[in-house]
Amino acid sequence: MSSVRTSVGGAAVRVRGQLRRRQERYVVCPVDGFLFRPLYTSGVCPLCGATPGPEEPPPLPYLVRFDRFRTGVFALALVSAVMSALVLYTYFTH
């Protein structure tokens, strides 16, 4: 393997590892209590321009990790079962 390929492959592994470790961090503005991500605002509050205090977790962290796809599939299966039961009930009672 060439040295160029080795160095490029190593750089790709380092970048991939850093992207996986990156977390969305929220901070609270000390002036107005606004919750924002300093990654997108250069570290200052977008409302008043103050620098933030200590980092805080996002509000309701269990909603951030909420898997909507599985919930949607479960709801679709549940509605399908209820409709099937209604069709069978209607078919056999009338």
KAZIDA-V240662 format. One record per run of one state. SS is the DSSP state (H for helix, E for strand, C for the rest). FROM is the first residue (numbers start at 1). TO is the last residue. If there is no record, write none. Layout:
BEGIN
ss:from:to
SS:FROM:TO
SS:FROM:TO
END
This chain:
BEGIN
ss:from:to
C:1:2
H:3:21
C:22:25
E:26:28
C:29:34
E:35:36
C:37:43
E:44:44
C:45:50
E:51:51
C:52:54
E:55:56
C:57:60
H:61:64
C:65:67
H:68:93
C:94:94
END
